[in-house]
Each structure stands twice: as C-alpha cells, then as structure tokens.
Amino acid sequence: RAVKADVMARLDDHLVQFEQAVEAAGGHVHWARDAAEANAIVVEIAQAHGVSDMVKMKSLTTDEIGLNAALDAAGIHALETDFAELILQLDGDWPSHILVPAIHRNRSEIRDLFARTIAPGIESNEPRDLAEAARLYLRERFLDAGFGVSGANFGVAETGTICIVESEGNGRMCTTLPRVLVTV
C-alpha cells in the first residue's frame, strides 16, 4: 500500500521517466487526454502501417475507451485472442462478468458456435477440444498478424518495460509476434 501511495503521489515524474526509458529503447509514447484521442492515435498508427486486421489481448482499458468500436469504424478488425473474449466476439455477445466474461455460455453452446465459425465439423464439447480448436484458429492469426494491441498490468519507469500477466499464452503471442505493438 505504501509503495502504491508513493508512486501515485509522484505519478507525473514516473510517467516522464517511463517515456524517456521507452524512447531510449526505441519505442514511442503517445499521450492522450481522453478516450477519443487515445482511439484516434491507435487508428492512426494502424492506418500508417496499412493494417486492416490485428490481434488484441484482453484489456479492460481498451474496453473502457471503446477501442474496438473505433477500430471497426475505421475499417480495422481487432480479433480478440482471449478465449472467453473470442467466444463473445464470434457470437456478437456481451460479457456477463468482468473476470469471466463468457461464464453464461455452456460447452455445447461454445461447440455449436465454433462449428458455425472457426472449427467446422467439431463434434466434441470437451474443454480440451474446444481450447484446441481455438488454439489452431488463433495460431494462424498470430503468425499472420502485423499489428498487436495489448494493455499493461504495469510499467517499470526505470526501464520502460511493460508487464503483462496472462494465463493463456495469447498475451505473449500478441506482444511478440506482430512487427507493430501498441500498448494502451
């Protein structure tokens, strides 16, 4: 609690130090005053790189600013790579819980959805088989992706390092495979 309070009391200094470290490492920091400006920056970067499709890991911040809608309005498709977020995106559904967004969907519903969308012919509703179907579908998209979007659990001001905590491997794939990465 004391470390957090200290960081928050000197956040402006930490952010400037973070920016300097990112730029020293070859990155670039964009500052946005609000959600609309943040979305415009991401759209502009994607357009500058000729991107029409990208991979995206789960990020509450990008959800809060409405990034996917802004990208979609610009003709850019952001593929959600978190297992639950992918399920919701494939069916045009909404999250039912902040940490477990697809908890309202059962295995048979997911199997039927995958059969209609990403895994024609899948018959099993076993979690292992559903996860494998998603993995095979996403693997191709990760390998083809030229652009990735992530959030950040925290940044290290001294090094400009972005830290991401994830459990599925999709975060690692989103942040390391594309040639361009935007972290919001």
C-alpha positions in Angstrom: 0.0 0.0 0.0 2.9 2.4 0.8 4.6 1.7 -2.5 1.4 2.4 -4.4 0.7 5.6 -2.5 4.3 6.8 -3.2 4.0 6.0 -6.9 0.7 7.8 -7.1 2.0 10.8 -5.3 4.8 11.1 -7.9 3.0 9.7 -10.9 3.8 12.6 -13.2 7.5 12.1 -12.6 7.2 8.4 -13.1 5.4 8.8 -16.4 8.0 11.1 -17.7 10.8 8.7 -16.6 8.8 5.9 -18.2 8.5 7.8 -21.5 12.3 8.5 -21.6 13.1 4.9 -21.0 10.7 3.7 -23.7 12.1 6.1 -26.2 15.7 5.2 -25.2 14.8 1.6 -26.1 13.4 2.6 -29.5 9.7 2.9 -28.6 7.4 5.8 -28.8 5.0 7.1 -26.3 1.8 8.9 -27.3 -0.1 11.0 -24.8 -3.9 11.1 -25.0 -6.2 13.4 -23.0 -9.3 11.2 -23.3 -10.7 8.0 -24.9 -11.4 9.6 -28.2 -7.9 10.9 -28.6 -6.4 7.5 -27.5 -8.6 5.7 -30.0 -7.6 8.2 -32.8 -3.9 7.6 -32.0 -4.3 3.8 -32.3 -6.3 4.1 -35.5 -3.8 6.5 -37.0 -0.9 4.1 -36.2 -2.8 1.1 -37.7 -3.6 3.1 -40.8 0.0 4.3 -41.2 1.1 0.6 -41.2 -1.7 -0.3 -43.7 -3.4 -2.6 -41.2 -6.9 -3.9 -41.7 -6.7 -6.8 -39.2 -4.9 -7.1 -35.9 -4.7 -9.3 -32.9 -5.7 -8.0 -29.5 -5.3 -9.3 -26.0 -7.9 -8.7 -23.3 -7.6 -5.2 -21.9 -10.0 -3.6 -19.6 -8.6 -0.2 -20.5 -9.3 -0.7 -24.3 -12.8 -1.9 -23.3 -13.3 1.2 -21.3 -12.3 3.5 -24.1 -14.2 1.6 -26.7 -11.2 0.9 -28.9 -12.8 -2.0 -30.8 -15.7 0.2 -31.9 -13.3 3.0 -33.0 -11.2 0.5 -35.0 -14.3 -1.0 -36.5 -15.5 2.4 -37.6 -12.2 2.9 -39.4 -12.5 -0.4 -41.2 -10.0 -2.2 -39.0 -10.9 -5.6 -37.4 -9.4 -6.3 -34.0 -9.5 -10.0 -33.2 -9.9 -10.8 -29.5 -7.5 -13.6 -28.6 -8.5 -14.2 -25.0 -10.6 -17.5 -25.1 -13.7 -16.0 -23.5 -13.4 -12.7 -25.4 -13.1 -14.7 -28.6 -16.3 -16.6 -27.8 -18.2 -13.4 -27.2 -16.8 -11.7 -30.3 -17.6 -14.7 -32.6 -21.2 -14.5 -31.5 -21.6 -10.7 -31.1 -22.3 -11.3 -27.4 -21.6 -9.2 -24.3 -19.5 -10.1 -21.3 -21.5 -11.3 -18.3 -18.7 -10.9 -15.8 -15.5 -8.7 -15.6 -13.2 -11.6 -14.9 -15.1 -14.5 -16.5 -16.8 -12.8 -19.5 -18.3 -15.9 -21.1 -19.4 -17.7 -17.9 -23.0 -17.6 -19.2 -22.1 -19.9 -22.2 -22.0 -23.7 -21.7 -19.7 -26.1 -23.5 -22.3 -27.2 -26.0 -23.2 -23.6 -27.0 -19.5 -22.9 -27.5 -19.0 -26.1 -29.6 -22.0 -25.1 -31.7 -20.6 -21.6 -32.1 -17.2 -22.9 -33.1 -18.8 -25.3 -35.6 -20.5 -22.3 -37.2 -17.4 -20.1 -37.2 -13.9 -21.2 -36.6 -14.0 -25.0 -36.5 -16.4 -26.5 -39.0 -17.2 -30.1 -38.1 -16.2 -30.0 -34.4 -18.3 -32.5 -32.5 -16.8 -32.6 -29.1 -17.7 -30.2 -26.3 -14.8 -31.3 -24.1 -12.9 -28.3 -22.8 -9.6 -29.7 -24.2 -11.1 -30.0 -27.7 -12.7 -26.5 -27.6 -9.4 -25.0 -26.5 -7.5 -26.9 -29.2 -10.0 -25.6 -31.8 -9.4 -22.0 -30.6 -5.6 -22.5 -30.5 -5.5 -23.8 -34.1 -7.6 -20.9 -35.3 -5.7 -18.3 -33.4 -2.2 -19.7 -34.2 -2.7 -18.8 -37.9 -3.9 -15.3 -37.0 -1.0 -14.7 -34.6 1.5 -15.8 -37.3 -0.1 -13.5 -39.9 -0.6 -10.5 -37.7 1.4 -7.4 -38.4 -0.1 -5.5 -35.6 -0.9 -6.3 -32.0 -2.7 -4.4 -29.3 -2.2 -5.0 -25.6 -3.0 -3.5 -22.3 -0.5 -3.4 -19.4 -0.7 -4.6 -15.9 2.1 -2.2 -15.0 5.0 -0.3 -16.5 8.5 0.0 -15.0 9.6 3.6 -15.1 13.3 2.9 -14.8 13.4 0.6 -17.8 10.3 1.4 -19.9 9.3 -2.2 -19.6 5.6 -3.2 -20.0 4.5 -6.1 -17.8 1.6 -8.3 -18.7 0.1 -11.0 -16.5 -1.7 -13.7 -18.5 -2.5 -17.3 -18.3 -3.4 -18.5 -21.9 -0.3 -17.5 -23.9 -2.3 -15.2 -26.1 -0.7 -12.1 -24.4 2.8 -13.4 -25.2 1.8 -14.1 -28.8 0.1 -10.6 -29.2 3.1 -8.8 -27.9 5.9 -10.7 -29.5 4.8 -11.8 -33.0 3.4 -8.7 -34.7 6.0 -6.2 -36.1 4.0 -3.4 -34.6 2.7 -3.4 -31.0 0.6 -0.7 -29.4 0.1 -1.0 -25.6 -2.7 1.1 -24.2 
